[in-house]
């Protein structure tokens, strides 16, 4: 979930017509008038959504491909000053028109979508005028460069020759995009970590071409093959030229601060989460949860270490040091069970099958009937996260979902590999497969894609999605996954500590000016992360902002929503029915799903 003006290519490239709710047959003249007003308001909103769809497609062709609209597959985003101004004008015009609608007259579902649309339009405008990622974040350009080709080639939405022809056209246009990057980026504003990361990723687009396109050129008609070969050669030259600029100009002169500061952070956090929780609320809840969960982990440690030789002291009221040593000793039991260096992906496949079978056996939620594939993470996307779930766009039906896992780098020595595998031990890989696969992101994405609003599908809430994925980790543990193994429960709580620490870390770094030492203390000592994992997260928090809190804020709102529904339904509460219903709304911010479920006013 990346938010910036032109990486909004990956989030806010379209809106679509809404399906208005059919009003019940009016019993009175007043009811009939209300129904008429709603129908008229919904029709106006549907028209606005349709025009927003058409405009966003044209402005953001790369993300249009990802979403599943293939009319502009041969085009690429224009990040020039003129292109950015067109996007800004479009956003302001659309927002002004939305503001003329009487939202109170819309159906409840459209009230939600209007709020989501308004937030995203305001986010776009703020990103262009205030945050200005296009001037200081080279990831905007590297993401579009890789996505321009990868989005075309990764999924079989059209015959291969057609997709290669579109990719050829985009390869011809990428040199202009890279030139725009060099024109727009101000090295004095670019953080060095951003420059260095993109310098390492730059060659990745060529690996996409080499993997997906080059092997098939011999099967194309001669004219298409010649054009593709020429475009590839031009792209290779452009990438080399850009690499020289990155290495010789951008990296040495990158002087920007990766911390965005309190004012920008608070504004971005509100746009990114659309949550009722403030930054202060998030910090307070996260710190309280950190203390509570560590206490629960200590209780498990006392159980699994009981009567073991050499076990640390474990009194009823431990000191901080005693609690720390006991939890660390218990986690060592889990770390001992880890996959071989070259078996991480295989272990993820086994874990995904195990989790899916368990959900089916316990009948916890309706399972998808669409495929999921575990793949090696594409090179151009490595360096930020260990794994992610990549679902097909809302307009691409019946295509694979990818559960991407980053391989262990060849250059890592034995010590680095051991640190990584201690973190991603066998039980942790089960949790990762729950989070990214079933019943986490993959399952949630399948359910959410069924909601008829394409607008909601495109602007789906990262907080809802990440919160749901973290929620399922606890839900599966509570249901007895892995035969109620206490070490699995311990590792699940440690994984939850990661979500808690993400929220504390993000504002600690970007608002409170934390040093790396402060960040590593939180991650390594207080939340028991391995050095390699913590070092990678330190890099991630420098490269992103207001994304890491989505896990904790999302899961808190999911926990709160389930408690509220349980309280309302009492003995009539059914877990599977609840899960299916919360997932049926198309992944809006959780606050809206709660209001819809409890029949509360849409705020």
Secondary structure as the mmCIF struct_conf table of DSSP 4:
data_model
#
loop_
_struct_conf.conf_type_id
_struct_conf.id
_struct_conf.beg_label_comp_id
_struct_conf.beg_label_asym_id
_struct_conf.beg_label_seq_id
_struct_conf.end_label_comp_id
_struct_conf.end_label_asym_id
_struct_conf.end_label_seq_id
BEND BEND1 UNK A 4 UNK A 4
TURN_TY1_P TURN_TY1_P1 UNK A 5 UNK A 6
HELX_RH_3T_P HELX_RH_3T_P1 UNK A 7 UNK A 10
TURN_TY1_P TURN_TY1_P2 UNK A 11 UNK A 11
BEND BEND2 UNK A 13 UNK A 13
HELX_LH_PP_P HELX_LH_PP_P1 UNK A 20 UNK A 26
BEND BEND3 UNK A 27 UNK A 28
HELX_RH_AL_P HELX_RH_AL_P1 UNK A 29 UNK A 59
HELX_RH_AL_P HELX_RH_AL_P2 UNK A 61 UNK A 67
TURN_TY1_P TURN_TY1_P3 UNK A 68 UNK A 68
TURN_TY1_P TURN_TY1_P4 UNK A 71 UNK A 74
BEND BEND4 UNK A 80 UNK A 80
HELX_RH_AL_P HELX_RH_AL_P3 UNK A 81 UNK A 99
TURN_TY1_P TURN_TY1_P5 UNK A 100 UNK A 100
BEND BEND5 UNK A 101 UNK A 101
HELX_RH_3T_P HELX_RH_3T_P2 UNK A 103 UNK A 105
BEND BEND6 UNK A 106 UNK A 106
HELX_RH_AL_P HELX_RH_AL_P4 UNK A 108 UNK A 126
HELX_RH_PI_P HELX_RH_PI_P1 UNK A 127 UNK A 131
HELX_RH_AL_P HELX_RH_AL_P5 UNK A 133 UNK A 136
TURN_TY1_P TURN_TY1_P6 UNK A 138 UNK A 138
HELX_RH_AL_P HELX_RH_AL_P6 UNK A 139 UNK A 153
BEND BEND7 UNK A 154 UNK A 155
BEND BEND8 UNK A 157 UNK A 158
HELX_RH_AL_P HELX_RH_AL_P7 UNK A 160 UNK A 184
TURN_TY1_P TURN_TY1_P7 UNK A 187 UNK A 189
BEND BEND9 UNK A 190 UNK A 190
STRN STRN1 UNK A 191 UNK A 191
HELX_RH_AL_P HELX_RH_AL_P8 UNK A 192 UNK A 201
TURN_TY1_P TURN_TY1_P8 UNK A 202 UNK A 203
HELX_RH_AL_P HELX_RH_AL_P9 UNK A 204 UNK A 212
TURN_TY1_P TURN_TY1_P9 UNK A 213 UNK A 213
HELX_RH_3T_P HELX_RH_3T_P3 UNK A 214 UNK A 219
BEND BEND10 UNK A 220 UNK A 220
HELX_RH_AL_P HELX_RH_AL_P10 UNK A 222 UNK A 245
HELX_RH_PI_P HELX_RH_PI_P2 UNK A 246 UNK A 250
HELX_RH_AL_P HELX_RH_AL_P11 UNK A 251 UNK A 253
STRN STRN2 UNK A 256 UNK A 256
BEND BEND11 UNK A 258 UNK A 258
HELX_RH_AL_P HELX_RH_AL_P12 UNK A 262 UNK A 273
BEND BEND12 UNK A 276 UNK A 276
HELX_RH_AL_P HELX_RH_AL_P13 UNK A 279 UNK A 304
TURN_TY1_P TURN_TY1_P10 UNK A 305 UNK A 307
TURN_TY1_P TURN_TY1_P11 UNK A 309 UNK A 310
HELX_LH_PP_P HELX_LH_PP_P2 UNK A 311 UNK A 313
BEND BEND13 UNK A 316 UNK A 317
HELX_RH_AL_P HELX_RH_AL_P14 UNK A 320 UNK A 335
TURN_TY1_P TURN_TY1_P12 UNK A 336 UNK A 336
BEND BEND14 UNK A 337 UNK A 337
TURN_TY1_P TURN_TY1_P13 UNK A 341 UNK A 342
HELX_RH_AL_P HELX_RH_AL_P15 UNK A 344 UNK A 362
TURN_TY1_P TURN_TY1_P14 UNK A 363 UNK A 363
BEND BEND15 UNK A 365 UNK A 365
HELX_LH_PP_P HELX_LH_PP_P3 UNK A 366 UNK A 368
BEND BEND16 UNK A 370 UNK A 370
STRN STRN3 UNK A 372 UNK A 376
HELX_LH_PP_P HELX_LH_PP_P4 UNK A 377 UNK A 378
HELX_RH_3T_P HELX_RH_3T_P4 UNK A 379 UNK A 381
TURN_TY1_P TURN_TY1_P15 UNK A 382 UNK A 383
BEND BEND17 UNK A 384 UNK A 384
BEND BEND18 UNK A 386 UNK A 386
STRN STRN4 UNK A 387 UNK A 390
HELX_LH_PP_P HELX_LH_PP_P5 UNK A 391 UNK A 393
TURN_TY1_P TURN_TY1_P16 UNK A 394 UNK A 395
BEND BEND19 UNK A 396 UNK A 396
BEND BEND20 UNK A 398 UNK A 398
HELX_LH_PP_P HELX_LH_PP_P6 UNK A 399 UNK A 400
STRN STRN5 UNK A 401 UNK A 405
HELX_LH_PP_P HELX_LH_PP_P7 UNK A 406 UNK A 409
TURN_TY1_P TURN_TY1_P17 UNK A 410 UNK A 411
HELX_RH_AL_P HELX_RH_AL_P16 UNK A 414 UNK A 423
TURN_TY1_P TURN_TY1_P18 UNK A 424 UNK A 424
HELX_RH_AL_P HELX_RH_AL_P17 UNK A 426 UNK A 436
TURN_TY1_P TURN_TY1_P19 UNK A 437 UNK A 440
HELX_RH_AL_P HELX_RH_AL_P18 UNK A 441 UNK A 448
TURN_TY1_P TURN_TY1_P20 UNK A 449 UNK A 450
BEND BEND21 UNK A 451 UNK A 452
HELX_RH_AL_P HELX_RH_AL_P19 UNK A 454 UNK A 458
TURN_TY1_P TURN_TY1_P21 UNK A 459 UNK A 459
HELX_RH_AL_P HELX_RH_AL_P20 UNK A 462 UNK A 478
TURN_TY1_P TURN_TY1_P22 UNK A 479 UNK A 484
HELX_RH_AL_P HELX_RH_AL_P21 UNK A 486 UNK A 510
TURN_TY1_P TURN_TY1_P23 UNK A 511 UNK A 512
HELX_RH_AL_P HELX_RH_AL_P22 UNK A 516 UNK A 520
HELX_RH_PI_P HELX_RH_PI_P3 UNK A 521 UNK A 526
BEND BEND22 UNK A 527 UNK A 527
HELX_RH_AL_P HELX_RH_AL_P23 UNK A 531 UNK A 543
BEND BEND23 UNK A 545 UNK A 547
TURN_TY1_P TURN_TY1_P24 UNK A 548 UNK A 548
HELX_RH_AL_P HELX_RH_AL_P24 UNK A 549 UNK A 569
HELX_RH_3T_P HELX_RH_3T_P5 UNK A 570 UNK A 572
HELX_RH_AL_P HELX_RH_AL_P25 UNK A 575 UNK A 582
HELX_RH_3T_P HELX_RH_3T_P6 UNK A 583 UNK A 585
BEND BEND24 UNK A 587 UNK A 587
HELX_RH_AL_P HELX_RH_AL_P26 UNK A 590 UNK A 597
TURN_TY1_P TURN_TY1_P25 UNK A 598 UNK A 599
#
